[in-house]
Structures are given as C-alpha cells and as structure tokens.
Amino acid sequence: MLCLTIGIKRKNDIHDKDLGAAEVYRTLDGGVTWKRTHQEELMIFAALGWYFADIYVDPSNDEEIYALGIRLARSSDGGKSFSFVAGDVYHLFPSPATPLHLDQAELWINPTNSNHLALGNDGGFYVSYDKGQTWMHYNNIPTGEFYDITLDEGDPYTIYGGTQDDASVYGKSNEWIPKFYDGWKYLWIDPWSGGDGCITVLDPKDNNTVYYSSQEGGIRRMDLAQGNSKSAYPRIEALKDKLHYNFISPYFLSTYNNSNLYLGGNFVLKSTDKGDNWKAISPDLTMGKDKDKTSLAAGALAESPLKKGTHLHGYRQGIILGDAR
C-alpha cells in the first residue's frame, strides 16, 4: 500500500478564501490507480500544501497513518477519518512554549514499538512514547534559524535575534554548553509556540526599550523592565490598503534622534514618536523607469552615518538615495 497527500486550493463559498485542505490518496496496485480515502476535509494546511507535506504509515499496522502539514493528523482506519495529534509538551530546559509547535517536517515511527514517535518541526525535535499524548521537547539542540541579529554594548554583550518561526530571542554571548540551560529568553512568542521573528532594534539611549518585528511590518516596542510591549505597526488612513511590505521589512531607529523610527515598504515611513504615529515621507518607490522591474516593497533601508537625514533604500530596480529630514 502507498499513500499520498496533496494540498488542494479550494475556495470557501461564503468567505471566498482558500480552505487549506489536504487530500489523502491510497493505491493498492503500485500507483497505477489512486483513490481518495476520506470524505471530510483534512484541514492541516494554511492554503496550499507546503514543502513539508508528507505521510507516514505505521510499519506494524498499515491502517494507521500520519499526515504532516502545519498540524499533525493521525488516522486509525486507513485514512477514512483523521484527528489532530497535539498532546502535552514538556521541555528539557525551561520554555514558555505550551502547545506542540506547528509546521511538521519529519516523523519517525519505531518499527518495533509504534507508540514511540520522533517528530521534527519548526520548533525543533520532539519525542513521544505514547503516540503523541505527551511529548518531550529536546530544546537543548541548536535548531534555530536566524533571519537577523543585533548586539548591545554590554560585556558580555547580549545577542538579540529574530528566528524562522521561533519568535525573537535574546541571551548572553557566553560559550554554549548543551548540557546546561543557556539562559536565553523570548522577547515574544505566539500562542502556537512560535511565530516569525524578524529584526530587533535597540534604543541607543534607553537600555530598557527594544523594538522587534514579525513579518510584513509588524513592529512592536517593548519595555524590558516592565516586560510589556505596544504595537508600533503603521496605521495611516490616507494610505489605507495601499501600503505593502516584504516578509522581512527593513526598519531602524535613527542614531541622530532616538524618537525617529523609519520603516521601508513601498513607501518610506517615518515616526517621530517611537512608532505611535506614522507618515509617508516618499512617494511609492516600487515603480522604476523599467516597467519590467517593479518591487513589492523595500528590501533594505539604511541611514547615512555621515550626513543626517540621508537614507539609502534598496529595491529590486536598484538603490535609491533619499532625504528624510
């Protein structure tokens, strides 16, 4: 028996949105013919099936199969029906993460004990001895992928970083010893034990203020002493529905004035009150002279250390010199 899982782009008739459904097919003749195993939608994707979509069959019972997507699903009747696998998660080292992390990439089923599972996802490595009712998260393994890091001026210095689906973290630059807790902490974490952390910006005049971002311009300003944060996401009524950002949106705090925050999208935006209010200081910069070279939004944004108010904006069509005073 062979099984196959695919992503289906099907519209919801009411809301006209992608359902994010998967479909599981089974063949009993080596792939000559295939038949869908289930009638109900299998909701394990966000939209289309992702690169990690896969399916695993229990070596000791081919009626028990696991479908991997954003969620992990199990069937005990050959794929006719599925239920989500979640379970209680325990961590080798302290962690605020609660549920099983999303985006399931690999699964191993012990061929001599099908209760024993090993799972790899965007949160790292998890092991279960009861078919997913409980999991041990081996979070002493360095599985994080950093988009960007920022350093402070301390000794030892602190490293701040945004990671791929593991939020934004920070910790001291001491030597890493995997058998001991390293003391690294989350600046933030989403309800599913992750979320994409992008760029971290430190206030040069206030050690308690840190800015961090998620995808597409999602900036927040955090008070480290109080442990709370506030959204600094731009809301400009005049540009409603006209602002576009790259997945990782460049932004920075001016070294000349720590109240001035700049963000690059299709417009360059400026805040003079640390992200509470914003205005556009450029036209839409994504259209160049060459109509075949357009951009969604800025990929880079930098301030000149030599001339106050001079910025460089990086777009697909090239580098643009701007005056942001």
N, C-alpha and C positions, 0 to 999 in steps of 0.2 A: 504494500500500500504506500502511495506517495500522497503528500498533502501540499497544497499551495495556498498562500494568502496574498491577496492583492488589494490595493486601495481603489475605491470607486468614488468618482466625483459625481455626486447626485444632489440635486437641488431640493431643499425643503420648500414645499409648495406654499407654505404660509409666510415664511420669512425670507425666502429666496437666498438661502445660504447653503454652503456645502455641508453635507451631513457628517463627513469624516468617517464614513462606514468602511469596514473591511469585508471581504468575502473570502470564504474558505472553500476550496475545491478539493475533491478526492478522486484519485484514479486507482483502479484495480487491475489495469492492463498495461502498466508500464508507461503511461502517459498518452496512449492512443485516444482515449476518451476521458473527459473530466465531468464531474457533477458537483454542483454546489451542495454543501452538506446541511445548510441551515436556512430557515425561513426568516427569522428575526434579524434585524440589522445588528452587526457586530461593531459597536462604537468604540474602537480603540485608536482611532486616528483623529487628528485635528481637521484635516481636509483630505488631501491625497495621501496614499501610503508613503512613508518615508523610507530612507535608505536602510533603516534597521528593521524594516518589516520582515518577519521570519516566522517559521512554525516548527515546532519540535514534537516528536511522537515519543511517548514513553516506551523504552526498549522492551519492557516486560508486559505492556498492555497497549496494543495499538488502538484501543478505543479512547485512550486518554491522550489528549493533545493540548499543547500550549501555543497560543497565538501572541506574538510580540508586536507591539505598536507603542504608542505613547503609554497606554496601560498594558498590563499583563492579564491575559484571559486564559481560562482553562475549561476544557470540555471533557466530560467523562462518558460521553455517549457517541464518540466518533465525529464530533463536530455538529451534532444536531442542535445543541444548546451550549451556551457559554456563560460563565460567571467570572467576575473580576477577582484577581488574586491581589490581596492587599496585606493583611496581617499586621501584627505588632512588630515594630522595628526597635532593636536595641543597638547601641553603638559601642564599639570597643573603647573609644575615647569620648569625652563629653561633647554633645552636639544638641542644638536646639531643634534640629530637624525631627519631625514627627512621623509623617506617613512614608510609605515606600516611594522612592524617587521615581519620576516619570522617565519616558524615553528608553524603553527596554531594547538593548542591543544584542545580548548573547545569553543563552541559557544552556546549562549542562544538567542532565538528569543522570543520576548514578545508575548504571545498568544493573547493579545488584541490589539496589535499595531505592526505589522510586520516591520515597519520602525525602530523599536527600537531593536538594537543588542548589545550584550555584548560579547567580544572576549578575550580569554586568549591565549597568545602565549609566545615565549621565551623572548619577550620584556616586558611582564607584562600584564596589564589589560587595555582594550580599550572599549569605549562605543560610539555608533553611534545612531543618531535619524533620519537618512535619508538613511538607507540601505547601509551604507558604503561609502557614498560620502565624509563625513567628520567624523573624529574620535577625541575623547578626550582621551589622554593617561594619566592615573592616576599614574604618576610616583612618587607619594609620598608613594606608597605601597612598602615595602621591599621584592621584589620578586626575587632578585638576588641570584645566587648560586655560591659561590666562590670555585675555584679549589685550590687557594693558596694565602696567604697574606704575605706582607713584611712590616716591621715597620722602620721608621727612628728614629733618636735620638732627635728629637725636643720636645718641651714642650709648648702646647700639641703636641704629636707625630702625624705624618701623616701615614695613612694606605694606602698601595698600594695593589691592588688585581686584579687577573685575574678571570674572571667570565665565566660561561657557556653561550656562545652566546650573551653576553653583553659587550664584549671587556674588556679592562683593565681600571680600575678607581682608583682614589685616593681622599682622603679627611681627614680632621682633626678628631681626636678621641673625639670630643665633644659629649655630650649626644644628641641622636637623638630625635627631636621633629617633628612629621609628618606634622603639620600644617604650618611649616616654611621650606623654601628652605634650604637644608643641606649644600650646597656649594661644594658637591662632583663633580668632573670633570672627563672627559675621557682623558686617555693618548692617546688613538686612538679609532676609530670606523670605521667600514667598510661601504660601500655605501648602505647596506641594514639595517642600524641602529643596527648592532650587530657585530658578529664575536667572536670566542672563544679566550678569553684572558687566558694565562696560568701563567707563572712565571715572577715575577718582581724582578729585581736585582738592588740594589743601589750601586753606586760607593762610597766607604768609604772615598775617599779623594777629591771628587768633587761633591758637592751638586746639581750641575746642570745636571749631567749625570745619566740617568736612562736607564736600559735595560728592555725591555718587550718582551714577546713572544706570538705567536699564535701556532697552532698545528703543530706537526711534524718538530720541529727545526727552526721555523720561528722567529728568533731573530731580534730585531731592537734596535739600540742605539739612544736615544733621548736627545737632548739639551733642558732642560726645560726653560732656559732663552730665547732661540730663538723660541721655540715651533716647531722645525722641527726634523725629525728623518732620520736615514740612515739604510739600511739593513745590518745586520751582519750575514746573512744566509751563511753557509759554501758552497763554490764552489771549489772543489778540483778535478782538471781534471783527476788525476791518479785514483780517486775513483768514477768517473762518473758512475751513475746507480748502484753503489754498496753500497751506504750509505742508512741506514734505521733508522727510528726514531719511538718512541712511540708517541701516540697522544699528551701527555704531556711529553715533552722531558726535562730531568734534565740538568741544566747548572748553573754555578756560576762564579763569579769574585773572583780571588784569594785575600785573605786577606794579602798575603805577597807581592804582586805586582799587583796594580790595572790596569795594562795593560794586564794581563794574564786572558784570558777567556777560560773556559773549557765547553764542551758540550758532553753529553753522547748519543750515538746512538748504532749501532752495533760495531762501533769503538769509542774510546775516542778521541775527537778532541781538539786541543789547538790553541789558537790565542795569539800572543804576542803583538798585536797592536789593542786591544779592538774590535776585530771582523772583521777587514778589510781583514785579510788573515788567513788561517787555514792550519793545517797539522794534520795528524793522528799520535798519539803517542802510539798506541796499535795495536795489530792485531785484527781481528774480534773476539770478545769475546762472541758471542752468541751461539757458539757450545761448549758443555761440554763433559766430558767423557761419560756421559749417553746420547746416541743418541736420546732417547725419551724425553729428557729435553732440548729443544732449546728455544731461545728467539728471538723476533723480534729485540729488542734493549734494552738499559739500562732503568730501571725504577727508579733508584736513583743514584746519584753521589754526593760525599761529599769529602771535603778536611780536612785533619787532622789538628786540631789546635795545635798539639804538635810537629809535625815533618814536616818541609817544604818539599813539593813535594810528600807527601804520600796521596793517594786518596783511597776511597772505592767506588767500582762500584757494584750496585745491579742489578742482572739479575735473570731470573727465576730459573736457576740452582744453584743460591747461590750468596754469596758476594765474590768479587774478590779484592784483595789488589794490588794496582798499584803504581809504581814510575813514576811520571810525570815530573820530572826535565829535 
